[in-house]
Amino acid sequence: GRVNIVHVDPSNPNTIYMGTPAGGIWKSMDAGINWQPMSDNLPQIGVSGIAVDYSNPNVIYISTGDKDNGDSYSIGVMKSLDGGATWNATGLTFTNSASRSGDILIHPFNNQILWCATNAGIFKTVDGGNSWTNVRTGNFSQGSIRLKPGDPSTVYAVSGNRFFRSTDEGSTFTTITAGLPSNSGRLVMDVTPANSDYIYVLSATTSFAFQGIYKSVNGGTSFVKTKRKKDVFQNTQAYYD
C-alpha cells in the first residue's frame, strides 16, 4: 500500500505519524519500531496531511482523504487535542465525494495560523481551525505548500500547473511563471534551510511523464530548468505517485 505523508513530532523525534490513502493515521512512539492506528473510528480514514503543534504535541491536525488517486475522499481537516486518541471536525469540512485535501502546515511562530491545500483552493485559519478562509482558488490538493525557511511571511504553493508566492503570510498569492513550463500535468515543490532563497519544483507533462526539475535561487522570483535529463519517474503515473 501507499503512504501519503510521514510527519515527525517537532518536539519529540521518537514520535512519528504516518498517513495512508485509505488506512488512516498511524502513530509510533519508539522511532518507528511499533505502530498503532489512531483513526479506526473516524468517518473517513484516508489521511494526506499531518501537522503537530510544536508547542503542544497533543494537538494534531489531519487533512483527510487520498489526495493522489481519490481512493478515499476528503471530509476536510480534523483536529485532536489528546494526541490522536479522539478527533473532532474543524471549520473546514467537505461533503462532496470528489473533495481532496493534501498539505497542511502550522505557522512556526503562531500556532493558531495554519494553511491547507485542497482541490477547492488554499485555506487559511488564524484561530486554530475554528474558521477558515479560501485565500486562493484552484486545485492545490496534489501540489505543495511551503514556508520560506526563517521567514513564514513568505508562503509558496504549487497547483497542478502553476507556482504561487505570497508575502503576507498566505493571505494573498501572486502567480509566478518566469522560467517554468507553460503547461504541466503536476508540480511538486520543496525548499531547503541550507539556503532560504532556493526552491525546487519537479514537473510532469500533461501526459504525466517527466518534464524536468526547475530551480529558483531568488525566492521564487524566477526559475531555471536544471540540467537533470534522466527520467526520474520511469513511468507516466505522476497523477498518482
Buried (B, 14 or more C-beta within 10 A) or exposed (E): EEEBBEBBBBEEEEBBBBBBBBBBBBBBBEEEEEBEBBBEEBEBBBBBBBBBBBEEBEBBBBBBBBBBBBBBBBBBBBBBBEBBEEBEBBBBBBEEEEBBBBBBBBBBEEBEBBBBBBBBBBBBBBEBBEEBBEBBEBBBBBBBBBBBBEEBBBBBBBBBBBBBBBBEBBBEBEEBEEBBBEEBBBBBBEBEEEEBBBBBBBBBBEEBBBBBBBBBEEBBEBBEBEEEEEEEBEEBEBBBE
